[in-house]
Amino acid sequence: MVDLGHKSAFDLLLKEAWNPEQAAMGNSSLPTPFGYRILTTLDLYLNSIFLLLKYEYFVKCRSK
């Protein structure tokens, strides 16, 4: 049910966005712009998966 194209795109985004300086800042208790960016990306990604699953469920229910 998971589209591997989306997973590879997200993995590529994460790989390009991550660097050692931001990893060191991860120990800080203050939120960082990078943290907000990752959370926003995850939110968009998970919402797209949810909408896709919802659509597939709707199509499956209508075909019965």
Beta strands, then each sheet from edge to edge (+ up, - down):
end
